[in-house]
């Protein structure tokens, strides 16, 4: 309850600030819209101008994948990404000490304290793309699996979050992270498309090692009624393991910070 | 009375990678990192009683900040025992964190682009401060630190001194009873330094807070602390009253004479050790023993208009302490 109110305060403060700098707000807004959403929507249009099916995925289904990718990207880009990226700066500049002096869990603070409101446009457009995709699909084909969709979406967010946390935690060992961040972005953006379209070995990598398959492909499958087999059960398991592992790793990082820094 | 802060044989070592110059050495260090152990704190012990203000002195790299960070719970001690308000700081319990504050003059916690009042609101929510208590605290701090014009301006528009005042307020909203102040007046002009000092004393009195303060400005220490702890290279050199430090390490005083006219060469030669400060003013450093006789002799033998006998500046005493330790 207390943490929720803290998170709301962070959001309130960020909204006030970013509305005060309308130029920046608009910039972030346009950037989010153009780089991820428009880009994805245009690719879908281009692809299906030439074919009706991409490795068994129709235009409507692909739109749902792209939409979901944007929903997840919006949530992460609004809160977790900017906050954790600030955290790496805090560690670099030594102001992370102030984070540790606060009587709230450090990972909570590190994941929520900086909100970038404009980024939420990704989520809104993502929902629109999903709806449009489902509309094209004439989503009468919804099955019982739809009930699992919220769980799948939550797993998607959890997996992504765990990876960002793990990546951020590296800052306790190697203060500069630019290379790792851009590599992460490249991998993460593969989830704009269903993992089926990639060669088999990449698909395996994206399902089990760097499980972006669960960010958009599997939730879409539950939503549009495609059979993803036992992966439905694997998603939440991977999410749980990933979050648990990331939290443990964060604690290890803190221990290192507390014993190895001055 | 039970001690608020108790430090027993605190040791803090940590490792830093050794970076060597040159391309070859850098490439080798990627594969084979070499480490060097920094012995920041080498077994120090002290206690602070409730309501005390203690000056924590030492040259750069003496281990002051490291000690403050251990006391704040930011760093784990390598060995030794630390107790603050009955807590082990590194456990970082909520009750502990809600009762202490660490304010570093060189690092700020305020959101740079936002008015300070927004950082205040965030801290209010994080520390779970009730509305009425918050309003009261902000009113008191605004009054004491003269903040009324400052809270609504984006922090980046504030001057260094203004920012420090707001920084102090942000660190005190939860009314901590233990304050660690690391160089709180660094870079500020004399008037602002004085302002901050007065505020610290005021807060110490009104809240009954215990304060451990490091500063390079001896004026801070003289104005605030009756007791000082001096460390060098991680070891304790002195712990006791400020005056005791002066007595022990500066067994001499400085006599300054204001003269009615300039001295002749002959007069100067007659009194050994006299240095001319400027026109009609001379100085003499003399040992404490027999200072009275010496002063009388000078006053009788020279055309003296005024005389003062003082301890040497604390800066000199301190550097004496460190030289002594080498």
Interface residues (C-beta under 8 A of the other chain):
Chain A: X2 X5 X6 X8 X9 X10 X12 X13 X16 X17 X21 X93 X94 X95 X97 X98 X100 X101 X102 X103 X104 X109 X113 X255 X258 X259 X260 X261 X262
Chain B: X14 X15 X16 X38 X40 X65 X66 X69 X72 X73 X74 X75 X76 X78 X90 X92 X94 X97 X98 X100 X101 X102 X104 X107 X108 X109 X111 X113 X114 X118 X121 X122 X124 X125 X126 X127 X128
